[in-house]
């Protein structure tokens, strides 16, 4: 939508920089002339292709354009020109899709070309030949012209990866004209492609003015239009047109436009600016609340370290290491085992040295329970363990009683009425609530801030991964973290307040606020055991991605251009995507189809990618999917809900939030509770870190150790101070068989208590077991408690190394409450 003011100055607002610092950029006009194609491949064996080219530039237009169709020709000529207004600060990737038109079925997509417009120089005309298949001399010829425009660029806000653009609000009021006969109370269907709302209906009841107003939120400087679909009844009452369209890119601001004059209805359209501040935090720094928490937490950590390490002097702020606990999933087994591990850490007076605890799957159940108590780490954990024993040992069949099913129904109904979309994962969350509580749990994630207000407990971080239903977890995944303060993606540097998760956003602005979900619904997401697909089991069995990449993925490859344009580091090479055939597509659907998955509103919706996002170090560290090189597909996925699954479907560990350099984690206690290979989660995260360039110590275990694991291993990389020290605690029953406490042997009558089967196929602690007997629960808790206590020396050694490392670093002083 156009602006009637010429005072709008172009500005890039980068979080952390002075907003008055302006970057002078120009708006460009891009002319794309589709000339011809040579030696077009055949879509079928019998005839030549009926070829046309579809154009899509989502950063400039919400509409897809296309050439005419040239029938039965291997060398079609079009000579058709299309024009776009672009902003060079965003990543403008033009898609040229070559299609074969079919009369009786869906058009065949022969190939898609992704061309980075940033390669073009303003003021130049370039005739480009895309060599699609050099062997068959297949090529597409397109002429590009880029021109500067004497216009002020819009204000944008960016963190170097995501770009938030100006948003306009389109108000539409409609009313049926009063007639002698009774009103038909019809509705018009209005569509604005690219807007947050998409399609809405507007009532034409002449007797009602309240229902006759709707609003669309859309990007201000983008080509789009308002499409109006007229009901059939009205078409037979003197209105012959089925649809009307109103271009919005030139619509003046604050001026009412009337549509439908001379017909049975009037539509009044008015565009206005929507200068709302961002509700999504863009940036790669820790949020203010977390920074303040760390300052408060350091007082506890420093005091605990002085006592444990028997230091003579107080530690200075920069000398205090950051200690974290990471866990693996494993259902009820991991819930119970984590209680035992934390009890052991508490007995050693080390719980106050920990600043972060991360969890996934079953360990999030333990964490959520603990943080209902605002002072849990300073209360003896035996009471919390007794409560957990009662819940774990109770019969779960009552969760399917008639009264309970009625409760589930009423809760989901209420959730729908609040505006949330419900899935089977929400029902699973209610089942988790029953497994862990006797009554309705009103606790919410934001409520856990009370447990952090004075830095009295470690900061909890819960993890999930964002997938797409058409992609395997091996091919597309994004780490999403939940804290009591924020929910967000470090990959994109985008975060929202935890109480806003589940609400609807557009271009970083909160559009529709929904009530915060109770934490049981989040527990359903974090432990969504029903989100598996066939590819997950394939990769577990064969530890290979070759099958997936070879037989089911769309094929993406770089193609040659003539002439060869100069390419900067942040510009992407021209690529061609050849869609998988019908058989491969159907096969992929079988392999990647999931019984259910948690779908939540995507708070990244509307954001576009910065022109240099691929060179941003914060982004590139965590990018590891084919979509990351096809920014249009990243933008397109933001239009769809977040598809969240248990992190265990990729790597059964909650390491990633602790490897963020901003958190400066020195020591990680890896508490492993996985049910299969105890070393696999550690090996996978080490391999992942190496591939992504994330500092991590080398994991070196002998074959003897891998076959007969001990209770604890220390991994350190002295040559890389940025790599954390890792203390690895596998779930093993080693010396616990003979010792009931460190250095205290069992008597012959106590030997039975040391028999804890955590590894055999007949183990009572299988992941599929939702209930344990009280005896088995106590055995597991005592064993994991013992494994921590028996390795006190290794933990203290790691703490001492971390303190010495910190002392050798240059002091960095932060504003905070450490010395207050």
URFENDA-V6774 format. One record per residue. SS is DSSP state (H for helix, E for strand, L for the rest). Layout:
SS, SS
//
This chain:
L, L, L, L, L, L, L, L, L, L, E, E, E, E, L, L, L, L, L, L, L, L, L, L, L, E, E, E, E, E, E, E, E, E, E, E, E, E, L, L, L, L, L, L, L, L, L, L, L, L, E, E, E, E, E, E, L, L, L, L, E, L, L, L, E, E, L, L, L, E, L, L, L, L, L, L, E, E, E, E, E, E, E, E, E, E, E, L, L, E, L, L, E, E, E, E, E, E, E, E, L, L, L, L, L, L, L, E, E, E, E, E, E, E, E, E, H, H, H, L, L, L, L, L, E, E, E, E, E, E, E, E, E, H, H, H, L, E, E, E, E, E, E, E, E, E, E, E, E, E, E, E, L, L, E, E, E, E, L, L, L, E, E, E, L, L, E, E, E, E, E, E, E, E, E, E, L, L, L, L, L, L, L, L, L, L, E, E, E, E, E, E, L, L, L, L, L, L, E, E, E, E, E, L, L, L, L, L, L, L, L, L, E, E, E, E, E, E, E, L, L, L, E, L, E, E, E, E, E, L, L, H, H, H, H, L, L, L, L, L, L, L, E, E, E, E, E, L, L, L, L, L, E, L, L, L, E, E, E, L, L, L, L, L, E, E, E, E, E, E, E, E, E, L, L, L, L, L, L, L, E, E, L, L, L, L, L, H, H, H, H, H, H, H, H, H, H, H, H, H, H, H, H, H, H, H, H, H, L, L, L, L, L, L, L, L, H, H, H, L, L, L, E, E, E, E, E, L, L, L, H, H, H, H, H, H, H, H, H, H, H, H, H, H, H, H, H, L, L, L, H, H, H, E, E, E, E, E, E, L, H, H, H, H, H, H, H, H, H, H, L, L, L, L, L, H, H, H, L, L, L, H, H, H, H, H, H, H, H, H, H, H, H, L, L, H, H, H, H, H, L, H, H, H, H, H, H, H, H, H, H, H, H, H, H, H, H, L, L, L, L, L, L, H, H, H, H, H, H, H, H, H, H, H, H, H, L, L, L, L, L, L, L, L, H, H, H, H, H, H, H, H, L, L, L, L, L, L, E, E, E, E, E, E, E, E, E, L, L, L, L, L, L, L, L, L, L, E, E, E, E, E, L, L, L, E, E, E, E, L, L, L, L, E, E, E, E, H, H, H, L, L, L, E, E, E, L, L, E, E, E, E, L, L, L, L, L, L, H, H, H, H, H, H, H, H, L, L, L, L, L, L, L, H, H, H, H, H, H, H, H, H, L, L, L, H, H, H, H, H, H, L, L, L, E, E, E, E, L, E, E, E, L, L, L, L, L, L, L, L, L, L, L, L, E, E, E, E, L, L, L, H, H, H, H, H, H, H, H, H, H, H, L, L, L, L, L, E, E, E, L, L, L, L, L, L, L, E, E, E, L, L, H, H, H, L, H, H, H, H, H, H, L, L, L, H, H, H, H, L, H, H, H, H, H, H, H, H, L, L, L, E, E, E, E, L, H, H, H, L, L, L, L, L, L, H, H, H, L, L, H, H, H, L, L, L, E, E, E, E, E, L, L, L, L, L, L, L, L, H, H, H, H, H, H, H, H, H, H, H, H, H, L, L, L, L, L, L, L, L, L, L, H, H, H, H, H, L, L, L, L, L, E, E, E, L, L, L, L, L, L, L, L, L, E, E, E, E, E, L, L, L, L, L, H, H, H, L, E, E, E, L, L, E, E, L, L, H, H, H, H, H, H, H, L, L, L, L, L, L, L, L, L, L, L, L, L, L, L, L, L, L, L, H, H, H, H, H, H, H, H, H, H, H, H, H, H, H, H, L, L, H, H, H, H, H, H, H, H, H, H, H, H, H, H, H, H, H, L, L, L, L, L, L, L, L, L, L, L, L
//
